[in-house]
Amino acid sequence: MAIKLVVGGFTLNIISLRAQVGLDEGEGDFNGHIGSVSRGYDEVHGGFGFGDRNGGGVSLLNFAKAFGLVVANSSFPKTEEHLVTFRTSVAATQIDFLLLRKDDKGLCKDCKVIPSENLTTQHKLRVMDLEIKRRKKKRAMDDRPRIRWGSLTPASALEMGEKLMAMGAWDSRGMRRVCGIGRPVALGNREILGVSRPP
């Protein structure tokens, strides 16, 4: 299953898969266990896993290392019930993992198992909390000086009114007379009120 999530220009690809090996049940456990300690995989394993590492776990960690990923499940200290992803009446293991690009590790604020929710009969729901901050784009107009409307006083308002009357923009009753004189009016307001400098 794959989901493409776009939030404010930031694209997040979420891929969920489960590798199954077609071997006889009697031959052992063929799920990947990354173990509770990072031991040799510090850049991909956060040191907060569960159980003992096996060959499948080594393969998973090598895959993560080769593709610049981190195992998000192992990045946060949790109690056993928030680490175990698969539970039966005889065993509890961590075999389902959430991987994240190493460059995006800072986005992940938490990763845990919801113990009361079962996806299937024995697999537990995993949740990753991501904090995606939307960057504000600077508008082209932000570079231009702006009229300081905050310095408008009754005296400056009268002065602006006299200037507008002199330009013929307004008649004596305060009604707009001519269209298309916005630029001269703005220049007059800048002279009276002043302008701010762009940052």
Buried (B, 14 or more C-beta within 10 A) or exposed (E): EEEEEEEEEBEBEEEEEEEEEEEEEEEEEBBBBBBBBBEEBEBBBBBBBBBEBBEBBBEBBEBBBEEEBBBBBBBBEBEEBBBBBBBEEEEBBBBBBBBBEBEBEEBBEBBBBEBEEEEEEBBBBBEBEBEEEEEEEEEEEEEEEEBBEEEBEEEBEEBBEEBBBEBEBBEEEEEEEEEEBEEBBEEBBBEBBEEEEEE
